[in-house]
Amino acid sequence: MLNTLTRMPADMSSDSRRKLLNAVTDLFLLDTDPSEESKDHYGDIALRSLPHLDADGRREYADSVAATGTLPRQVAVTLANDADADVARLVLKLSPVLTDTDLAAIAVSQTQTHLAAIAERARLSEGVTDILVERGDTTVLRTVSGNEGAQFSDHGFDRLLQRGGDDAGVGEALSRRSDLSPQRAQRVLRIVEQISDQSERNEEAETLAKQARQQRLEVKLLLSDLRAKTRTLDDVVTMLAEEDRAFHLAQVIATSAEVTNEQALRVLMQRDVSGIAVLARILELGKHSFHAILELRARRLYFKAKDIEDDLKDYEQLDMATAERTMRFLRLKTKLS
């Protein structure tokens, strides 16, 4: 069928192409492990259709496939390079298909709005972060400074301090990071202290640094309490989710589910709710706790209240046997990859 659809009439209207692309996309997404031939045919249809869609049509399509792991890479690259940053935004932020090379090329050539979307990704390599720091405006610098999934090379961190060291937003974001080495934290603290009046800045910088230290210690204590069973996992998850501490929430989930921090953060922040739902069911999280997770995701990923309600209903219907089978498969797949 996909092979036949690649031979679309050249005179199809924009609306007809949009409807056809949406219909074919629905069929394509039903296959969780499509063949390379199927991906090639689908990619051909998408690439032929996109130039004929208006901005709203391209944005609607991009949002629907942004987090899809089977999306043909060239389609993801095309969407991510769209001149309309609203079309590219979610793909740049969520797509697991885009490689570091793709992201680097986009970061070198596209607008600051594109760069800001890249800066929000759950994980950023040092190479991509280096480019964001070199080209980014204040918004990009502040965003990447506060993104704990962004890795900094020594050169990239130096450039960030050189370009954004006099900006209070960058200094505050860096001060709140829980992953800074003592040497980098000390450099940040010194720069933050110089931004404004010495006496006021000393007090503010100390507060920020103290808060970051307290949060790191708090997570360690929470994990210790969970091991000692003096706190319930539901209580800890709910607290961190309501405080919008996605990185620390992922740490707790990762430790409890015996997966890596990166895996937990990825499923927590990807648009498809299935991954975090499976982890939550494996951990036997209650309805209230999972609702708090959904609200955190809604704030970060711009979901509507109706989406939260639907995802919560689906979660209540997810049985443990299905979740365990899915988890065994994912762990096996991780070992083999």
N, C-alpha and C positions, 0 to 999 in steps of 0.2 A: 504493500500500500504506500509506504513512504517513498519507494522508488518511483511509483507512478505520479505521486504528488509533486515530485521535483520538476516535472514538466508542466509548470503552471502557465496559463495563457498570459501573454505579455500585457494584454489590455485590461486585466483585472483591476477593479477599483481599490482604493486604499482601504475602504471599509471591508470589502470582500477578502482582501489579503489578511486583514487583522482577524476576522472571524475564522478564516482557514488556519492561520498560525495558532490561534488559541485552541482550536479543536485538535490540531495535530499535536500540540504541546500536551494537552490532557492525555492523549493516547501514549505519547512518548514517556511521560512521567509514570505511567502505570507499570512500566518495566523497570524494576530496580537494578537490573544488570543487563543493559542493552548491549548487543553486539556492536563491533566497530562499524559494520556495514550499516546497521540501523542508525547509529550516531552520525555517520557520514551523510546519510539521506536526510535525516532530520536537520542537521546543520545546514545543508544546502537549502532546504526550504526556509529556514529562519533567516539565513543571510540574503536570500533573494527577496524576502518579504520586508525586512527592516527598513531598507532605503525608501520604501513606498508608504511607510506609516508616519502619521504626524507625531508630534512630541508626546501627546497624551497616550497614544497607542503604544509607542516605544517604551514609555515609562511604566505603563500597566504591565506590559510583557516582561520588562526587566525586573520589576518587583516580584513577579510570580516565579521567576527562575533564579533569582539572585543567589540563593543558598543551595541550589541543586548540584550535587556532586557528579552527576552523569552528564551535565550540560557540555556539549562540544566546546573545546577550549577556544576555538576561533570565534564562536558566538559570544562567549564571555568576554573575550578581548574586544570585540566590536562594541558591545554594550558599554564596557568600561571606558572606551575611548570616545563615546558619544559626546558631541560638542555641548549638548544640554546636560549640565551636571546633575540635574534632577533625575535624568534617565540613568546616569552612570552610578549614582551615589550608593544604592544598596548593593549593587554588584561589586563595587570597589570595597565596600565595607565587609561583605559576607561571603563572597564567592570562594569556595575551596578549590576551584579549578584554576584560578589565576596563579601563575608561578611568580617567584621573586623576580625573574627576568621581566615578566609582563608588567609587574607593579613598578619596577625600576624604570622601564621605558615610559610608562604613563606618567610617573612622577617627574620625569625629565621634561616632558613635552606638554602636559596639560595644565589647566587653570588651578588657581589656589583652592577653588571649591572641590575640584577633584582630589587635590592633595589632602584636604581636610578629611575627606571620606576615607582615604587610604589610612590616614593617621588614627582612625577609630578601629581598625581591624584588631581582632583578638590576639593576633601574633604578628609581629613585624621583625624581619631579620635586620641585622646590623647594616647590610648594604642598602636596603630600602630606607631605613631610618636615616642613614647618612645623607641621602638625597633630599628627604623631607626637611631635614635640618638646614641643608644648604640653600634650598629654594623656597622654603615655606615662609608665609607671612606670620604675623603675630598669632592669628587663630590656629594655624597649623602647629606652630611651636608650642603653644599652650596645650593643644590637644595631645600631641605626641609626648610632651613632658609628663602628662598625667596618665598616660596609657601604660599600665604595668606589663602589658604583653609586648611592648616595644623594647627591643634590645639595642643597646648603644655600644658602638666601638669606642675606643679611647679617643680617636679623632672626632667621631661624631659627637661625643659628649663635650669635648673641648669646644667644638664649633657651636653647639647649643648654648653653652655658657657665654661664648663671645657674642653671638647674635641676639640672644634673649636674656642675657644676664641682668640687664637693667629693667626688665619687665616684671612687675610684681606678680602677674598671673603665672608666668613661667616659674619664677622662684617658688611660689606657693605650691604649684603642682609638683615640682620636684621634691619639695620638702615633705610632701605627703606620701611619697613612694615608699613602699616597704621593702624594695629590693636593692636599694643603693648600698654599695660597699661603704665601709666607714670612711675611706679616703674621699669618695665622691660626695658622701653626705656632708663631710666637713667643708668641702669646697662650696657646695650649695649654701650651706649655712653662712659662710663668710660673705658670699655674694648677696644673699638676701639681707644681711645686716647692713649692707652699704646702699640699699635702694633708696631709703628715705632717712629721716631724722634718726640719729644713732641711738638715742635712748629708747624711742618708741619701737624702732626696728629690732633692737636687741630683745625686747620683751616679746614682740610678735614672732620673731624667728625662733626664740626658745619655745614658745607655745606650739608652733607648728612642728618643730622637731620633737618636742615631747609627745605631741599627739600621735605622730607617726610611730614613735617608739612604743607608746602605749597600745596602739592597735596591733603591732607585731606581737607584743607580749600577750595581749588579750587572746589572739588566735591560738597561740601556744597553750594558754591556760584552758581555753575552750576545748581543745583537742584532748588535753589531759583530763578534763572533767568527763568528756565522753568515754574515754578509756576506763575511768573509774566509775562510770555510770552514776555520777552525781548530777548530771544534766542529761536531758533527752535530746536526741538528734533533732527532733521536731522543733524544740525550743530554740536551739542554736541556729538552725536553718532559717526559721522565721525571723529571728532577731537580725541576722546579717542581711537577709533579703529586704526587710523593711528599712534598714539603714542604707540600702543601695550599695552595699559593699560586695560587688560582684567577684572581685579577685579573691577576697578572703572566703566568700561563700564557696567558690570553686575549690579552694584549698581543703575546706572541711569535707565537701562532697568527694573529692579525690581520695583523701585519706580513708574515709568511711567505706568507699566502694572499691578501694584498691586499684585505682587507675591513676594515670599521671595528672598533674595539675593542668597541663596543656590540654589533655583530652577532656577533662571536666569543664574547663573554661570554654573550650570550643563548643561542646554540646549545650552548655548553658546559654551561650550568646548566638548560636546559629538560629536562623529563622524557623527551621523545621523543629517543632517541639518534641518530636519522637524520641530523640536521644536523651534529653534531660528527663522525659517522662519515664523511660525505661530505668534510668539510674535511680530516680526517685522511688519507683515501685520496688526495685531491688532493695533499697534502703528502708522500705516500708514507711515512707513519709505519709503523714495524714493529709486530708483534704485542705486543712487550714495552711499547713506549711507549703504545699504545692501551690496554693493560691497566692501566697506571698512571693514565691519564685516567679509565677506568671506575671504578677504586677511589676516586679523588677524588670523582667524581659519587655513588658509593654512600655515601660519608661525608656528603656535603652533602644528598642527596635521599632517604636512607634506603632504598636498594636492598638486596636480598638477594644472597648469594654466587651463587645460581643465576641471577639476572638478569645478573650480570657474565659468567658463563660463556656464556649464550645470546647476549648482545650481542657478545662476542668472536668467537664462531663466525660470526655474521652478518657481522661486519666482514671476516673472512678470506675470505668468499665475495663480498664487494662488489668488482666489477671496476672498473678505472680508467675505462673507457668510460662506464659508467653514472654514475659520480661526476662525470665531466666534463660530461655532458649535464645533470645536475642542477644543477651549479654555473653553467653558462651560463644556464639558466633562471632561477635565483635572482638572478643579476646583472642579467639583463634585467628581471625583475620589479621589482627595486630601483630601476632607472633610470626605469621607467614610473610607479612609485608616488609 
